């Protein structure tokens, strides 16, 4: 059957479609054009430059000392605030809520945020650094070393040195050396936090 002169043939349709498809090609190609060689998108560059977060079991670093200090300070503030709420509690629900807020499980996320690490990493560094400073300062929060003989003090020193060796995989010797000048202050801060938990919980 013959078609009228205004009715496009199949070939004519194909040609129109091809022409139509070419019309937006430049804009799509420009939108999809790759960045010049040597330039990465901003998001990829930021991701590449960001340091990988330390895992829970990664050895601690000297920078973790300051993180622990900041974390303890934030936890202490939270504990004292919970203690004030407990003292002002009017109902059993208020009392229970305040007592729960005093606990380590409640203040850990707060300390972690102040330290700039995730809660699991914060738990690890808090535990390891607390142990390390306790071995470095046996006269604080433990045995009164003034009552010991010189031989007994030397034996205790050796025992604590051995304990530091057992955690050397997580607290390297270089970190222990960095801890020594601040060990007493850190130990006192750690003990203050522990005491505040008990006091704020009414114990």
SEROMAR-830670 format. One line per field, with one value per residue (C-alpha): z, x, y; residue in one letter; residue number from 1. Coordinates in nm, 2 decimals, always signed. Each point is the difference from the previous one (the first is absolute). Layout:
pz: Z ...
px: X ...
py: Y ...
aa: a ...
i: NUM ...
***
This chain:
pz: +0.00 -0.09 +0.26 -0.05 -0.05 +0.35 +0.17 +0.10 -0.11 +0.25 -0.11 +0.05 +0.35 +0.08 -0.13 +0.22 +0.31 -0.07 -0.04 +0.31 +0.20 -0.10 +0.12 +0.37 -0.04 +0.06 +0.33 +0.13 -0.11 +0.18 +0.31 +0.00 -0.10 +0.22 +0.21 -0.15 +0.06 +0.34 +0.16 +0.23 +0.10 +0.33 +0.19 -0.11 +0.09 +0.34 +0.05 -0.11 +0.23 +0.31 +0.23 +0.06 +0.34 +0.25 +0.08 +0.35 +0.02 -0.17 +0.22 +0.18 -0.10 +0.19 -0.13 +0.19 +0.33 -0.08 -0.13 +0.33 +0.20 -0.20 +0.03 +0.38 +0.04 -0.20 +0.19 +0.33 -0.10 -0.10 +0.32 +0.22 -0.20 +0.06 +0.37 +0.02 -0.17 +0.24 +0.30 -0.14 -0.11 +0.11 -0.14 -0.01 -0.38 +0.03 +0.25 -0.22 -0.30 +0.18 +0.15 -0.35 -0.14 +0.25 -0.12 -0.23 -0.28 -0.01 +0.01 -0.24 -0.32 +0.16 +0.06 -0.34 -0.17 +0.20 -0.09 -0.37 -0.03 -0.01 +0.33 -0.06 -0.06 +0.30 +0.23 -0.12 +0.05 +0.33 +0.13 -0.12 +0.11 +0.33 +0.06 -0.11 +0.23 +0.29 -0.06 -0.02 +0.33 +0.24 +0.29 -0.12 +0.07 +0.11 +0.25 +0.22 -0.12 +0.29 +0.22 -0.21 +0.04 -0.27 -0.11 -0.02 -0.20 -0.24 -0.04 -0.07 -0.26 -0.18 +0.02 -0.15 -0.27 -0.09 -0.02 -0.25 -0.21 -0.02 -0.16 -0.22 -0.31 +0.07 +0.20 -0.17 +0.21 -0.18 +0.12 +0.36 -0.01 -0.11 +0.28 +0.28 +0.04 +0.02 +0.17 +0.35 -0.14 -0.23 +0.28 +0.23 -0.27 -0.06 +0.38 +0.02 -0.27 +0.18 +0.33 -0.16 -0.14 +0.35 +0.16 -0.27 +0.03 +0.37 +0.11
px: +0.00 +0.14 +0.03 -0.06 +0.28 -0.03 +0.02 +0.36 +0.15 +0.16 +0.34 -0.12 -0.12 +0.34 +0.17 -0.21 +0.06 +0.37 +0.00 -0.21 +0.24 +0.29 -0.15 +0.06 +0.33 +0.22 -0.16 +0.00 +0.36 +0.10 -0.18 +0.17 +0.34 +0.27 +0.21 +0.34 +0.28 +0.16 -0.31 -0.23 -0.35 -0.01 -0.18 +0.26 +0.29 -0.14 -0.05 +0.35 +0.15 -0.20 +0.20 -0.16 -0.15 +0.19 -0.15 -0.07 +0.30 +0.25 +0.30 -0.04 +0.20 +0.13 -0.30 -0.23 +0.12 -0.16 -0.31 -0.03 +0.04 -0.28 -0.22 +0.04 -0.08 -0.32 -0.10 +0.06 -0.22 -0.27 +0.03 -0.02 -0.31 -0.17 +0.09 -0.17 -0.31 +0.00 +0.02 -0.30 -0.20 -0.37 -0.11 +0.13 +0.02 +0.22 +0.22 +0.05 +0.07 +0.27 +0.16 +0.02 +0.15 +0.29 +0.10 +0.30 -0.22 -0.19 +0.30 +0.22 -0.16 +0.04 +0.37 +0.05 -0.15 +0.22 +0.30 -0.09 -0.01 -0.28 -0.12 +0.18 +0.33 -0.06 -0.07 +0.32 +0.23 -0.17 +0.06 +0.36 +0.11 -0.17 +0.19 +0.33 -0.01 -0.11 +0.32 +0.21 -0.15 -0.06 +0.01 -0.33 -0.33 +0.16 +0.26 +0.17 +0.35 +0.15 -0.09 +0.21 +0.36 +0.25 +0.01 -0.38 -0.02 +0.26 -0.20 -0.31 +0.18 +0.11 -0.36 -0.14 +0.27 -0.10 -0.36 +0.09 +0.18 -0.32 -0.19 +0.29 -0.18 -0.27 +0.20 +0.34 +0.32 +0.02 -0.35 +0.09 +0.29 -0.23 -0.24 +0.26 +0.01 -0.38 -0.07 -0.09 -0.23 -0.17 -0.04 -0.15 -0.24 -0.10 -0.05 -0.20 -0.24 -0.04 -0.07 -0.25 -0.20 -0.03 -0.09 -0.25 -0.17 -0.04 +0.25
py: +0.00 +0.33 +0.27 +0.36 +0.24 +0.14 -0.35 -0.09 -0.32 -0.24 +0.13 +0.35 -0.08 -0.16 +0.31 +0.23 -0.21 +0.00 +0.38 +0.04 -0.22 +0.22 +0.31 -0.05 -0.18 +0.29 +0.09 -0.35 -0.05 +0.33 -0.11 -0.34 +0.13 -0.13 +0.23 +0.09 -0.24 +0.04 +0.15 -0.21 +0.10 +0.19 -0.28 -0.25 +0.23 +0.06 -0.38 -0.07 +0.26 -0.10 -0.24 -0.34 -0.02 -0.21 -0.33 -0.11 -0.23 +0.22 +0.10 +0.33 +0.31 +0.30 +0.20 -0.23 +0.14 +0.34 -0.18 -0.19 +0.33 +0.16 -0.30 -0.03 +0.38 -0.04 -0.31 +0.17 +0.29 -0.24 -0.20 +0.32 +0.12 -0.34 +0.02 +0.34 -0.14 -0.29 +0.24 +0.19 -0.30 +0.00 -0.33 -0.35 +0.03 +0.31 -0.17 -0.31 +0.21 +0.20 -0.31 -0.15 +0.31 -0.03 -0.34 -0.05 -0.14 +0.33 +0.23 -0.20 +0.15 +0.35 -0.06 -0.15 +0.30 +0.24 -0.22 +0.00 -0.38 -0.26 -0.16 -0.33 +0.17 +0.22 -0.30 -0.16 +0.31 +0.08 -0.35 -0.04 +0.35 -0.03 -0.33 +0.15 +0.30 -0.22 -0.21 +0.32 +0.14 -0.29 +0.25 +0.16 -0.18 -0.31 -0.12 +0.26 -0.06 +0.21 -0.30 -0.24 -0.08 +0.10 -0.36 -0.02 +0.32 -0.13 -0.32 +0.20 +0.21 -0.32 -0.14 +0.32 +0.01 -0.36 +0.10 +0.28 -0.26 -0.21 +0.29 +0.12 -0.12 +0.26 +0.25 +0.02 +0.09 +0.33 +0.09 -0.11 +0.24 +0.28 -0.09 +0.02 +0.38 +0.01 -0.33 +0.14 +0.27 -0.25 -0.25 +0.26 +0.11 -0.37 -0.05 +0.33 -0.13 -0.34 +0.18 +0.23 -0.29 -0.15 +0.34 +0.10 -0.34 +0.06 -0.27
aa: x x x x x x x x x x x x x x x x x x x x x x x x x x x x x x x x x x x x x x x x x x x x x x x x x x x x x x x x x x x x x x x x x x x x x x x x x x x x x x x x x x x x x x x x x x x x x x x x x x x x x x x x x x x x x x x x x x x x x x x x x x x x x x x x x x x x x x x x x x x x x x x x x x x x x x x x x x x x x x x x x x x x x x x x x x x x x x x x x x x x x x x x x x x x x x x x x x x x x x x x x x x
i: 1 2 3 4 5 6 7 8 9 10 11 12 13 14 15 16 17 18 19 20 21 22 23 24 25 26 27 28 29 30 31 32 33 34 35 36 37 38 39 40 41 42 43 44 45 46 47 48 49 50 51 52 53 54 55 56 57 58 59 60 61 62 63 64 65 66 67 68 69 70 71 72 73 74 75 76 77 78 79 80 81 82 83 84 85 86 87 88 89 90 91 92 93 94 95 96 97 98 99 100 101 102 103 104 105 106 107 108 109 110 111 112 113 114 115 116 117 118 119 120 121 122 123 124 125 126 127 128 129 130 131 132 133 134 135 136 137 138 139 140 141 142 143 144 145 146 147 148 149 150 151 152 153 154 155 156 157 158 159 160 161 162 163 164 165 166 167 168 169 170 171 172 173 174 175 176 177 178 179 180 181 182 183 184 185 186 187 188 189 190 191 192 193 194 195 196 197 198 199 200 201 202 203
***
